[in-house]
Amino acid sequence: MTKLKRIPKFKTEKAERLFWLNVDSTEYVDYSKMEKWVFPNLKLTSAPITIRMPEVLLNRVKMKAHQRDIPYQTLIKQFIYAGLGE
């Protein structure tokens, strides 16, 4: 087994996200020692909503989501977060 690299300390969550996006996590984590966890009573923390938008706009969002290989609802949430400056 090769020696794992040390995971650095991060000043922000954004710095940590950027780090994990750009490295091979198998160089830092031994996945063979992971435990399986189950959360049977976990409740959703999001609320379903209904929003009306032009079909043309929805189709554009769906195409962009497809290009990014993510669900279109996730992309809409990302746009909202970005619009709020978070």
C-alpha positions in Angstrom: 0.0 0.0 0.0 1.3 3.4 -0.8 1.5 6.1 1.8 -1.4 8.5 1.7 -0.8 12.3 1.4 -1.8 14.5 4.3 -5.0 16.4 3.9 -4.3 20.1 4.3 -6.2 22.5 6.7 -8.6 24.8 4.8 -9.5 28.3 5.7 -12.8 28.2 3.9 -15.3 25.7 2.5 -14.7 27.2 -0.9 -10.9 26.5 -0.6 -11.7 22.9 0.4 -14.1 22.5 -2.6 -11.5 23.8 -5.0 -8.9 21.5 -3.5 -11.0 18.3 -3.9 -12.0 19.3 -7.4 -8.4 19.4 -8.5 -6.8 16.3 -6.8 -7.2 12.6 -7.0 -8.9 11.8 -3.6 -7.5 8.2 -3.6 -4.1 9.8 -2.9 -5.5 11.2 0.3 -8.2 8.8 1.5 -8.1 5.0 1.9 -11.6 4.1 0.8 -11.2 0.4 1.7 -11.5 1.4 5.4 -14.8 3.3 5.0 -17.9 2.3 6.9 -21.4 2.2 5.4 -23.8 4.5 7.3 -27.5 4.5 6.9 -29.8 7.4 8.0 -33.3 5.9 7.9 -35.0 8.8 9.7 -33.3 11.6 7.8 -35.8 14.2 6.7 -35.5 16.5 3.7 -34.5 20.0 4.6 -35.8 21.5 1.4 -39.4 22.5 0.5 -41.0 21.8 -2.9 -42.2 24.9 -4.7 -44.0 25.6 -7.9 -42.7 28.3 -10.2 -44.1 29.4 -13.6 -41.6 30.4 -16.3 -41.7 30.6 -20.1 -41.1 27.2 -21.7 -38.3 28.7 -23.8 -36.5 29.7 -20.6 -37.0 26.3 -19.1 -35.7 24.6 -22.2 -32.6 26.8 -22.2 -32.0 25.9 -18.5 -32.5 22.2 -19.3 -30.0 22.3 -22.2 -27.4 24.1 -20.1 -27.9 21.5 -17.3 -27.5 18.7 -19.8 -24.2 20.3 -21.0 -23.0 20.3 -17.3 -24.4 16.8 -16.7 -26.5 17.9 -13.7 -30.2 17.9 -13.0 -31.9 21.1 -14.2 -33.4 21.8 -10.7 -29.9 21.7 -9.3 -28.8 24.3 -11.9 -31.7 26.5 -11.1 -30.7 26.4 -7.4 -27.1 27.2 -8.4 -28.3 30.2 -10.3 -30.4 31.4 -7.4 -27.5 31.0 -5.0 -25.2 32.9 -7.3 -27.8 35.7 -7.7 -28.0 36.0 -3.9 -24.2 36.4 -3.8 -23.6 33.2 -1.8 
